[in-house]
Amino acid sequence: MTARTTPPTGAALTGPIPRTRRRVPFWDNARFACIVLVVLGHAVQRLTYDSDIALGLYLVVYAFHMPAFAIISGYFSKSDAPTTTQMARVITDIVVPYVIFEGLWTLTKWVVEGQANPNITEPSWTLWFLLALGIFRLVLPYLSLLRWPLLWTVVISIGAGYLPNIDSTFSLSRTLGLLPFFTLGWWLRKHDIVERLSLLDRRPWWVLAGGVGLFAVAGGAAWAFVDVWRDMNLREWLFYDDNYASIGGTQWWAGGVRLALMIVALVLATAFFALLPRSTHWWTHFGQYTMYVYLLHSFVLYPFRENGLLRNAEPTWIWLPLVIVLSVAIALGLATRPVRWLFRPLVEPRPGWLFSDRTLARREGRRSDPTGSRRPREEPRMPRPDPRQNG
């Protein structure tokens, strides 16, 4: 699938038309698959209390889906010193939506629960990833100056877990925990690993078989040792949110558990990417709008999580497939054009009044979201002419 760059009005008078860029459908497929897993992970969470199979699925998903999302985001990030426009986009694409949705969550909790604790330093539910993306972008130019940036980020991630003062404030604990994956994505792009190895051009049968085999092993281990994982609080480890001591890792070697989980995440993310289709499908373009799904799906799931409907939901063989299907449907529905049109002022605000130069809030040509997905600007549909008015 190709996407042509549409020059702004008057471009032919001011210079040559930019070269067209070939849009690689694999990355849109990967984004959409990741966001489906995000929705699935949140939807199935209530089933994990009463179902070992649901817990096993939950652990497998959480073992790699956010690291995979971070890798994709890093792959499309630049380590150059940011331009004025790029700095403005951190505000318009990350800071302003974060404030908007924090306000919406405060209002929601006040209406539904009768109480709310407005605290912009403590991200509500899914909003932590917005802050993580913002911090990733800010620190990447500095990381790129270092020798062995990947090694340093692994050290930072492991070391952060030993410090109790690094917590969920401004999602710092998760940001530092996932920083190696974001940096890995950037490193792969910087060294043209994907292109040089032609990783998206060919896929031997053994790659597919290996990917399926790895997930089969992961799923089997998650289910067979589910009591062990429950006892060791594995789900808390997979969040990269709490310090080791607070989740039972009081030993000096607790950082080794995080390192092992990072290796598992890398292996499963690789298997995940290996299994994704390379070609364009009817759902591929939805991968350009993952931020809508990410920010809105929690409001869709909130009533189901809070009313206890999914607690003691038996039998699992009915409820779990139903939740999986509904998760895919939610992801698809929230990425559709009507939803984007309705919620664009919230998800993609253009607060020109914030800037001394109001043009910084505008987007010319292509648009992008914080995950790095670039897409043509969506123009409003023009009404069809009425033939009766043509005389």
N, C-alpha and C positions, 0 to 999 in steps of 0.2 A: 504494500500500500504506500503510495506516495502522497506527501502533503506539500503543496506548493506555497512558497512564501509570497503573500500578496503585498506589494509595495504600498506604502502610504500614498495618499493623494499627492501628486506633484513629484513623485520619485523620479519619473522619467526626465524631469527638468533639472534635477539636482544631482543626478549621478546614475550609474548603471544599476540595473535591477539585480538584486542579490541572487546568487546561485540557488537553485532549488535543492532542497535537502530530502533525501530519501528517509521516510519515516519507517522505522523498524517495528513491525507489529509485535515482535516478541516482547518488547518492554511494556507495551500497553497490556498485553496478555498477562505479564508478570504482575503489573500493578493491580489489575482487576482481581487476579487470583489471590493476591495478598490481602486485598480489602475484603474479599469474601471470607477468608480465614479469620480476619479481625472480627467480623460480624459473628461468624460461627463460634469463635472462642468466647465471646461475650454472651451469646445466646445459650450455649450449652452449659454455662457455668453453674446454673442452679440445679442441673441434673446430676452434677458430679458428687453431690452429697449422698445420693441414694443409689448410684449406679457405678460399678467399677468400670464398665465398658465406657461410659461417658467420661469418667475421670481419665482413663487411658487415652481417649481421643483428645481430651483437653490438654493433657501433658505433651502429647506429640505436637499439637498445633502450637502451643506456647514455647516449645523447645526451639522453634526456628522462625515463626512467621514475622515477628518484629525485627529480628536480625536481618531477615531477607528484605524487609521494607527499608531498613537502614542502608543496606548494601545498594539497593536501587537508587535511593536518594543521594548517596554519596557518588554514585556513578555519574550522575548528571549535575554534580556540583563543581564549581570552579574554585581553584585555590589562588587565583590572581587577586591583587588588591581590588576590593570592590569599587565599582563606579558609583557616582551619586545615585543613578537610577537603581542600581542593585541594592544599595543601602535603603533606599525608599521602599523597595519591594519587601524587605524584611519587615518594615513597619506595616505596609498595607496587606501583605499576605500572611503574616504570622501574628504580629503584636495586636493589631486591631481586631482580627477575628477571635483571638484569644480573649480579649477583653469583652467582646460582644457575647461570646458563648459562656464565659464565666458569669456574666450578668444574667443570661437566660437560665443557667443552672441554679443560680441563687434564687431567682424568681420561682422556678419550678419547685424547688425544695420547700420554699415558703408556702406555696399554694397547696402542695400535696401533703407535706409532712407537718405543716404548721410552724416550722422553724427553719432558720437558715443562718449560716455563719459566713458572711461575705469575707473572703480572704483571698485576694488575688495572688498571693504567694503560694497557695496550695491548689494546684490544678485539680479540677473536678474530672473524675473518671478518665475519659479518653484525651483530655486536653493536654496532658503531659507531653504528648508527642509533638505538638505544635512548638512548645518551648524547646524541646530537644532539637528540633530542626533548626530553630533560630540560633541556638548555641553552637550547633554543629557548623553552621555557616560562618559564625563569627570567629571560631577558633581554627578553622581549616587553613586560612592563609598562614597562620603561625606554625601549625603542624607541618605544612609543606616545606618550611625552611629547615626542618630538622633532618638529621640523618636517622634512618630507620624509624620513620614515623609510626609504622604499624607496631613495632616492638614497644615504643613508648606508650601508645594508646592501650596496649594490652596490660602494661605495668600499671597505668593509671586506673584502668577498669578493675583489676584485681586489688590494687591498693586501696581504692575508695571503699571497698566493702569492709575494711578493717576500721574505718573511722566512723564512730557513731554520730558525729556532727554533720556528716554528709547524708542528708535525708531527702524527703520528697519536696522540700522547699524549692520552688521554681524547677521542679523535676530534676534536680541536679544529680541525684543518685542514679536514676535511670539513664540520664544523658551520658554520664561518665561510664556507666556499665556497658552501654551499646556503642560507645564511641569507636571501638575497634572495627565494628562492622561498617559503619559509615566511612571510616578512613579506608577500609579495604575496597569499598566501591569506588572511591576516588582514585585509589592506587591502580586498580584494574584499568580505569579509563586513561589515566596518565600514561601508563606503559603499553596501552593498546593491546592488552592481553587477549581480549575477546576477539578483536580483529586479526591479530597476528596468528592466533591458533584456530581461526575460522570456527569458533565455537557455535556460531549461529547459522553456519552454512551447511553443516552436515551433522547427522546424528545416527551413528551406527546402532544396530539392534542391541548391542551389549550395553550401550549407554542407557537405553530405556529399561532393559532388564535389570541393570545395576540400580537405577533409581527406584524401581518398584521393589527390588529386594531390600534396599536400605530402609524403605518405609515399612516393609513387612517386618523386618527385624525390630525397628523402633516400636511399631505397634505391638508386636508380641512381647517385647520387654516391658513396655508400659503396662500391659494388662497382666502379665504373669507375675510381676513384682509390685503390683499396685499397692499392696499393704506396706511394703518397704518404702515406696515413694510417699505414701500418706504419712507414715511415721516420721520421715525426715523432712516433712514440709517442703517437698520438692516444688510445688506450685509457687511457693514464696521465693524460692531461689530463682525460678525462671522469670520472675518479674524484674529482677535487677534493681529492686527498689529499696530493700532493707539491708542494714549492715548485718554481717554474718552472725554476730552474737545474738541479735534480736530474733533470729530464726533458728537458733540452735547450733550455729557454727562457732562454738567457743574455742575450738582447738586452734593451734597456731597454723595448721595446714588448711584451714577453711578456705583460703584463697585457691587451693588446688581444686576444690569442688567447682568454683566458678570457672576456672580454666578448663576443666573437663566439660562443663556445660557449653562453654564457648566453642570447643572443638566439635561437640555434638551438633550445635547450631550450625556451624560451618558445613559439616558433612550433610546434614539434612537440607540446608538451603541449597547446596550444590545439587543434591538429588531432585529437589523441587524445581530448580531452574532447568535441569536436564529433561524433566518430564513435560514441561510446558510446550504447547504448540508454537511453532515458528511462523506460521502463516496467519493471514487475516481471517477472522470469523465474525459472525454477526454481533458478537458481544465485545469484540476487541476495542472498539472506540470508547467503550465505557471506562477503559483504563485511563483515559485522559481526565476523568472527573472523580478520582478517588477521594479528594478532599471533601466533596459533598457527602459521600457515603460515610466517611470517617466522622465528620462532625455531627451528622444528623441521625445516624443509626442508634446512637445511645438514647435519644429521646423516644424512638420507636420501641426499643427494648425495655425502657425504664418501667412501664406499667407491668410488664410480664415478670420482671425481676422482683418487683416490690409486692405484688399481690399474692405471691406464694403459689401461683398456678403450676410452676414447674418443680415444686418440691413434692416429693412422694408421687411423682408422675410415673405410673406403671401401666402397662409393661414397657420396659425400655425399648424393646424391639419395634414398638410403634412410635413412641415419643421421640427417640433419638433421630430416626430417619426424617420424621416430620420437622424437627428443629433444623436439621441440615437443609432440607428443601426450603423452609421459610427463610433461612439465612441467605441463601442464594437469591431468593425472590426479593428480599429487602435490599440487598446490594444492587440488584438490577433496577429496582423501582426508584431508589434514591439517586441513581445516575441518569435518569431519563430527562429529556428536555424540559417538560413542564415543571419538574421539581427544581431543576437548575434555574429556570426562569424565575420561579417564585422566591427561591432562597439566595439568589446571587447577591443581593445587597448585604446579606449577613456573611456569606462564605467568602465572597470576593468583593469587599467594599472598596470604594474609591474615594477616600476622604481627602479631597483636594484642599479643604480648609485647614488641614493640619500643617501644610507645608507653606513655606514662604514662596516657593515656586510651585504653583498649583499643578503645573504640567507633570510633576513627578508622580502624581497619582494616576496618570493615564497610561494606557497600554496601546502602543501602536503596533500594527502587524500582528504577530503571534501573541498569545497569552500563555501563561504558565502557572502551575500551582506549586506549593512548597516541596512536593516530591520530585520536581524536575520535569513534569510532563508538560511539553509545549504543544500548543494547539492553535488552529486558526481562531480568530475572534469570531464569536457567534453574533451575527447580525440579526436584528428582528425581522421576522418574516413580513414581507410587504403584502398587503391585501391584493387579491386578484382584481384586475380591472373589470368593471361591469360593462358587458357588451352593449347594454342599452344606452350607455353614455357616448357611444362612438358614432352616433348619428346614423 
